Amino acid sequence: MTAAELKRLAAAEIRRWWHKLSGTALGRERRYVQRGIREYKRSTDAGTALHLLRRNVHRVEKGLTMRPARSQFATDYIGETVSAFRAGLDSGALQPHVPEFTWMYSVLARYFDVTATSTHRSITRARTVFHDAIARIDPVTPSNGPHLAIPLVPTVKIDDLEALAAGRRSVRWFTPQPVSRDLVDRAVAIAAESPTACNRQPYRFEIFDDPISTAKVAAIPMGTDGYEHQIPGLIVIVGNLGAFFDQRDRHLIYIDGCLAAMGLIYGLEAQGVNSCCINWPDIPEREAQIRKLLDLAPYERVVMLIAYGYADPDALVPYSAKRPVGDVRRYRSL
């Protein structure tokens, strides 16, 4: 066998194994993660995405809370941070005077005040870039950023929260009464307060509240047979893998998305709106259907779905007994 034939044989074997591996759930995830990394680099270079900026400003803010206070830190990434800040302003992705801008501006302004005595080249260069960037916009007064951790006076008692959690049930049968978008938006605002890794917020909520759309979307995941036709509202949580620069963070769309989901569910429940979590299985045919229907970007993946509406008073709901505290926690010493 000639060298050329051996080369063609090796290439064919590689293609065979690539198709075999990429057809698995792990192979598909790897493909989406790689697309996300490429999108992260593209959007960061263009200044059209704020994921790097959110992460780095969060890191700076954590540095400002350290004790004792330091007059020099973040030297390895402050230049990258202010360059992203300027690029966000130039591209229009970062709009002055909105809460996110005010937070970023406040943190960076505080940083350059704290490091005013530093002569480190990275800091002095970054300071110039920062001042040039903000010189082109109306001056603002830093109004947020690191602050004292004064405990809030709890307005929700633990007994009330426990009653909310224990009393909530997954509802699958609803009345035709529509849910006001104002109520849904208020629950979304609560969900958006959920913690995320380095404040990157790598998700969004796709919300459907007309009968035709909800029925179309609800028919795709498994477990909705028989009741998908009467769901008044449906939320699809979509994770954005373009928020991450490395495959080590591939799991964060699921963690952060589900942290937000629980806030969303309690936000709905507290307003008398019932809900049901709908599992999203990793099945290629179903993923292809929902990707086409929702027109998802190549680096986006569905995390889960949530049906919502007002419970039909004549319908039954599962009791779903939960495991006792002693079974789900363990105190340890090492």
Secondary structure in CASP SS format (residue, H / E / C, confidence):
PFRMAT SS
TARGET T0000
AUTHOR 0000-0000-0000
METHOD secondary structure of the structure
MODEL  1
M C 1.00
T C 1.00
A H 1.00
A H 1.00
E H 1.00
L H 1.00
K H 1.00
R H 1.00
L H 1.00
A H 1.00
A H 1.00
A H 1.00
E H 1.00
I H 1.00
R H 1.00
R H 1.00
W H 1.00
W H 1.00
H H 1.00
K H 1.00
L H 1.00
S H 1.00
G C 1.00
T C 1.00
A H 1.00
L H 1.00
G H 1.00
R H 1.00
E H 1.00
R H 1.00
R H 1.00
Y H 1.00
V H 1.00
Q H 1.00
R H 1.00
G H 1.00
I H 1.00
R H 1.00
E H 1.00
Y H 1.00
K H 1.00
R H 1.00
S H 1.00
T H 1.00
D H 1.00
A H 1.00
G C 1.00
T C 1.00
A C 1.00
L C 1.00
H H 1.00
L H 1.00
L H 1.00
R H 1.00
R H 1.00
N H 1.00
V H 1.00
H H 1.00
R H 1.00
V H 1.00
E H 1.00
K H 1.00
G H 1.00
L H 1.00
T C 1.00
M C 1.00
R C 1.00
P C 1.00
A C 1.00
R C 1.00
S C 1.00
Q C 1.00
F C 1.00
A C 1.00
T C 1.00
D C 1.00
Y C 1.00
I H 1.00
G H 1.00
E H 1.00
T H 1.00
V H 1.00
S H 1.00
A H 1.00
F H 1.00
R H 1.00
A H 1.00
G H 1.00
L H 1.00
D H 1.00
S H 1.00
G C 1.00
A C 1.00
L C 1.00
Q C 1.00
P C 1.00
H C 1.00
V C 1.00
P H 1.00
E H 1.00
F H 1.00
T H 1.00
W H 1.00
M H 1.00
Y H 1.00
S H 1.00
V H 1.00
L H 1.00
A H 1.00
R H 1.00
Y H 1.00
F H 1.00
D H 1.00
V H 1.00
T C 1.00
A C 1.00
T C 1.00
S C 1.00
T C 1.00
H C 1.00
R H 1.00
S H 1.00
I H 1.00
T H 1.00
R H 1.00
A H 1.00
R H 1.00
T H 1.00
V H 1.00
F H 1.00
H H 1.00
D H 1.00
A H 1.00
I H 1.00
A C 1.00
R C 1.00
I C 1.00
D C 1.00
P C 1.00
V C 1.00
T C 1.00
P C 1.00
S C 1.00
N C 1.00
G C 1.00
P C 1.00
H C 1.00
L C 1.00
A C 1.00
I C 1.00
P C 1.00
L C 1.00
V C 1.00
P C 1.00
T C 1.00
V C 1.00
K C 1.00
I H 1.00
D H 1.00
D H 1.00
L H 1.00
E H 1.00
A H 1.00
L H 1.00
A H 1.00
A H 1.00
G H 1.00
R C 1.00
R C 1.00
S E 1.00
V C 1.00
R C 1.00
W C 1.00
F E 1.00
T C 1.00
P C 1.00
Q C 1.00
P C 1.00
V C 1.00
S C 1.00
R H 1.00
D H 1.00
L H 1.00
V H 1.00
D H 1.00
R H 1.00
A H 1.00
V H 1.00
A H 1.00
I H 1.00
A H 1.00
A H 1.00
E C 1.00
S C 1.00
P C 1.00
T C 1.00
A H 1.00
C H 1.00
N H 1.00
R C 1.00
Q C 1.00
P C 1.00
Y E 1.00
R E 1.00
F E 1.00
E E 1.00
I E 1.00
F E 1.00
D C 1.00
D C 1.00
P H 1.00
I H 1.00
S H 1.00
T H 1.00
A H 1.00
K H 1.00
V H 1.00
A H 1.00
A C 1.00
I C 1.00
P C 1.00
M C 1.00
G C 1.00
T C 1.00
D C 1.00
G C 1.00
Y C 1.00
E H 1.00
H H 1.00
Q H 1.00
I C 1.00
P C 1.00
G E 1.00
L E 1.00
I E 1.00
V E 1.00
I E 1.00
V E 1.00
G E 1.00
N E 1.00
L H 1.00
G H 1.00
A H 1.00
F C 1.00
F C 1.00
D C 1.00
Q H 1.00
R H 1.00
D H 1.00
R C 1.00
H C 1.00
L H 1.00
I H 1.00
Y H 1.00
I H 1.00
D H 1.00
G H 1.00
C H 1.00
L H 1.00
A H 1.00
A H 1.00
M H 1.00
G H 1.00
L H 1.00
I H 1.00
Y H 1.00
G H 1.00
L H 1.00
E H 1.00
A C 1.00
Q C 1.00
G C 1.00
V C 1.00
N E 1.00
S E 1.00
C E 1.00
C E 1.00
I E 1.00
N C 1.00
W C 1.00
P C 1.00
D C 1.00
I C 1.00
P H 1.00
E H 1.00
R H 1.00
E H 1.00
A H 1.00
Q H 1.00
I H 1.00
R H 1.00
K H 1.00
L H 1.00
L H 1.00
D C 1.00
L C 1.00
A C 1.00
P C 1.00
Y C 1.00
E E 1.00
R E 1.00
V E 1.00
V E 1.00
M E 1.00
L E 1.00
I E 1.00
A E 1.00
Y E 1.00
G E 1.00
Y C 1.00
A E 1.00
D C 1.00
P C 1.00
D C 1.00
A C 1.00
L C 1.00
V C 1.00
P C 1.00
Y C 1.00
S C 1.00
A C 1.00
K C 1.00
R C 1.00
P C 1.00
V H 1.00
G H 1.00
D H 1.00
V H 1.00
R C 1.00
R C 1.00
Y C 1.00
R C 1.00
S C 1.00
L C 1.00
END
